[in-house]
Amino acid sequence: MGEVRRQIADACARAGRSADTVTLVAVSKTNPAEAVIQGIAAGLTDFGENRPEEAVEKIAQVSAGLGATQGGGGLPRWHMIGHVQSRKARLLVGRFALVHSIDSLRLADKLARLCQEQEARQDVLLEMNVSGEESKSGFAATGWANSRTVRESLWSDIRSILTLSGVVVRGLMTMAPIVEDMEQARPVFADLFCLREALQTEFPLADWYELSMGMTDDFQVAIAEGATLVRIGRAIFGPRQTG
């Protein structure tokens, strides 16, 4: 973990940024609660999960392992970073500091209604598919800068989401393609940054501060392009646990 923090600090220095402007989200998906507790002891504060059911169980186990109640002092901040089906949105309310993966108006609306029922508020990021990969989730944002059709559709969905009570938009998220050279991911990150700037102009009353982009293989380039949240798993926990 120390090496990851050093690389984050170095990337921030090269970009002329303070390391405090980047939050390290340790991607704990598939790792046991014990690994999270060890990470907390080592100084990690933010953890990312991919599947709601797995996350709910792990959050409870970590809470019990720390000897604290849910929401009590000393507990980590949890992030939902994976795709969420609308029917599982109920598992998000009250458990996550930030949901990175709101990828449709339907999901945003469902989560907002659940939050209203529980008199809760949920901070979220809007996931943008700027790379155009069919395997990626997210709002269709490929070519947004040059396509009026794409932009109008995207703007319409975002305008609707910003009217929802219960969910609070804090910025954007994207997944870059898996590439051999991290520099190949730079255009994707740069595009998300430009999209964020355009949205700040179009919807100035909303909070667009956060940019969740960059993983183990490309987070240094993501930081150079403005990332405020980097999602790093393998470099912290080792290869993904399976079985």
C-alpha positions in Angstrom: 0.0 0.0 0.0 2.9 2.3 0.7 4.1 2.0 -2.8 0.7 2.8 -4.2 0.5 5.9 -2.1 3.9 6.9 -3.2 2.9 6.5 -6.9 -0.2 8.5 -6.3 1.8 11.3 -4.7 4.4 11.2 -7.5 1.6 11.4 -10.2 0.0 14.3 -8.4 3.3 16.1 -8.1 3.9 15.7 -11.9 0.4 17.1 -12.5 1.0 20.0 -10.2 -1.7 18.8 -7.8 -1.7 18.1 -4.0 -2.0 14.4 -3.1 -4.9 15.4 -0.9 -7.0 15.9 -4.0 -7.0 12.2 -4.9 -8.9 9.6 -2.8 -7.6 6.0 -2.9 -10.5 3.6 -3.1 -9.1 0.1 -2.3 -11.1 -2.3 -4.4 -11.9 -5.1 -1.9 -14.3 -7.1 -4.1 -13.8 -10.9 -3.7 -11.5 -10.3 -0.8 -12.6 -11.4 2.7 -13.6 -9.1 5.5 -10.3 -9.9 7.3 -8.4 -8.3 4.4 -10.5 -5.1 4.8 -9.8 -5.0 8.5 -6.1 -5.4 7.9 -6.3 -2.6 5.3 -7.9 -0.4 7.9 -5.2 -1.1 10.3 -2.7 -0.1 7.6 -4.4 3.2 7.1 -6.9 2.6 4.3 -10.2 4.4 4.8 -12.2 3.8 1.5 -13.2 0.4 0.1 -14.9 -0.4 -3.2 -17.3 -3.3 -3.8 -18.7 -4.7 -7.0 -21.7 -6.7 -6.0 -24.4 -5.4 -3.6 -25.1 -8.8 -2.0 -21.4 -9.5 -1.3 -21.0 -6.0 -0.1 -23.9 -6.1 2.4 -22.5 -9.2 4.0 -18.9 -7.9 4.1 -19.9 -4.5 5.6 -21.7 -6.4 8.4 -18.7 -8.6 9.0 -16.2 -5.7 9.0 -18.4 -3.8 11.4 -18.6 -6.8 13.7 -14.9 -7.4 13.4 -14.1 -3.9 14.3 -16.3 -4.1 17.4 -18.4 -1.2 16.2 -22.0 -0.7 15.1 -22.9 0.3 11.5 -22.4 4.0 11.2 -20.2 4.2 14.3 -16.8 5.8 14.6 -13.8 4.1 13.0 -15.7 2.3 10.3 -14.5 2.7 6.7 -16.3 4.5 3.9 -17.8 2.1 1.4 -18.1 2.7 -2.3 -20.3 0.7 -4.8 -18.3 0.6 -8.0 -19.9 -2.2 -9.9 -23.0 -2.3 -12.1 -26.2 -2.4 -10.1 -29.5 -3.9 -11.3 -32.5 -1.8 -10.5 -34.0 -4.6 -8.4 -31.0 -4.6 -6.2 -31.0 -0.8 -5.6 -32.6 -1.3 -2.2 -29.3 -2.8 -0.9 -27.5 0.5 -1.5 -29.5 2.8 0.7 -27.8 3.8 3.9 -24.7 1.6 3.3 -22.5 3.4 0.9 -20.7 6.8 1.1 -20.8 7.0 -2.7 -22.3 4.9 -5.5 -20.1 5.3 -8.5 -22.1 3.4 -11.0 -25.5 5.1 -11.7 -25.6 4.2 -15.4 -29.2 4.9 -16.3 -32.2 7.2 -15.6 -34.1 4.1 -14.6 -31.6 3.2 -11.9 -31.4 6.7 -10.6 -35.1 7.0 -10.4 -35.4 3.7 -8.5 -32.7 4.6 -6.0 -34.3 8.1 -5.5 -37.7 6.5 -4.7 -36.1 4.1 -2.2 -34.2 7.0 -0.6 -37.4 9.0 -0.3 -39.2 6.0 1.4 -36.4 5.8 4.0 -35.9 9.6 4.3 -32.3 9.1 3.2 -30.0 10.8 0.8 -27.4 9.0 -1.4 -24.4 10.6 -3.0 -23.8 9.2 -6.5 -21.7 9.5 -9.6 -23.0 9.1 -13.1 -21.2 6.4 -15.0 -20.3 7.4 -18.6 -19.3 5.1 -21.4 -17.1 7.4 -23.3 -14.9 4.7 -24.9 -17.8 3.1 -26.8 -17.1 -0.4 -25.7 -20.2 -2.5 -25.8 -19.1 -4.5 -22.8 -19.0 -1.4 -20.6 -22.0 0.0 -18.7 -22.8 3.6 -18.5 -24.7 6.4 -20.2 -24.0 6.5 -23.9 -21.5 9.3 -24.2 -19.2 8.3 -27.0 -18.6 11.3 -29.3 -20.6 13.6 -27.1 -18.5 16.6 -28.0 -19.2 16.2 -31.8 -22.6 14.6 -31.9 -25.6 16.8 -31.1 -27.8 13.7 -30.9 -25.7 12.0 -28.3 -25.3 15.3 -26.3 -29.1 16.1 -26.4 -30.0 12.6 -25.2 -27.4 12.6 -22.5 -28.3 16.1 -21.3 -31.9 15.1 -21.2 -31.3 12.2 -18.9 -29.0 14.2 -16.7 -31.5 17.0 -16.4 -34.1 14.5 -15.2 -31.7 13.0 -12.7 -30.8 16.4 -11.2 -34.5 16.9 -10.4 -34.8 13.7 -8.3 -35.1 14.0 -4.6 -33.0 11.5 -2.6 -30.0 11.2 -4.9 -27.2 13.8 -5.0 -24.9 13.9 -8.0 -21.3 14.5 -7.1 -19.5 13.9 -10.4 -18.7 11.3 -13.0 -17.2 7.8 -13.4 -15.8 5.9 -16.3 -14.1 2.6 -17.1 -11.2 2.7 -19.6 -10.5 -0.1 -21.9 -7.9 -2.7 -20.9 -4.7 -1.7 -22.7 -1.1 -2.8 -22.8 0.2 0.7 -22.4 -1.5 3.0 -19.9 -1.0 6.0 -22.2 -3.6 4.4 -24.5 -6.2 5.1 -21.8 -5.4 8.8 -21.7 -7.9 9.9 -24.3 -10.7 8.3 -22.4 -9.8 10.1 -19.2 -9.3 13.3 -21.0 -12.7 13.0 -22.6 -14.4 12.4 -19.2 -12.7 15.5 -17.9 -13.9 17.6 -20.8 -17.4 16.2 -20.3 -17.3 17.2 -16.7 -16.3 20.7 -17.7 -19.2 20.9 -20.2 -21.7 19.7 -17.6 -20.5 22.3 -15.1 -21.3 24.9 -17.7 -24.7 23.4 -18.7 -25.8 22.6 -15.1 -23.9 25.0 -12.9 -26.0 24.4 -9.8 -25.0 20.7 -9.6 -21.8 19.4 -7.9 -19.5 17.9 -10.6 -16.3 17.8 -8.5 -15.6 14.1 -8.4 -14.0 12.1 -11.3 -13.7 8.4 -10.6 -11.3 7.0 -13.1 -8.2 4.9 -13.1 -7.3 1.5 -11.8 -4.2 -0.5 -11.0 -2.7 -0.4 -14.5 -3.6 3.2 -15.5 -4.3 5.3 -12.4 -1.2 7.5 -12.9 -2.4 8.7 -16.3 -5.9 9.1 -14.8 -4.5 11.4 -12.1 -2.7 13.4 -14.8 -6.1 13.9 -16.5 -7.9 15.0 -13.3 -9.0 11.9 -11.4 -10.2 12.6 -7.8 -10.9 9.0 -7.0 -8.8 6.1 -8.2 -10.0 2.5 -7.8 -7.1 0.2 -7.0 -7.4 -3.5 -6.1 -4.7 -5.8 -7.4 -1.8 -3.5 -6.4 -3.1 -3.5 -2.8 -4.7 -6.9 -2.3 -2.9 -9.0 -4.9 -4.5 -11.1 -7.6 -8.3 -11.4 -7.4 -9.6 -14.0 -5.0 -11.8 -16.6 -6.7 -13.7 -19.7 -5.6 
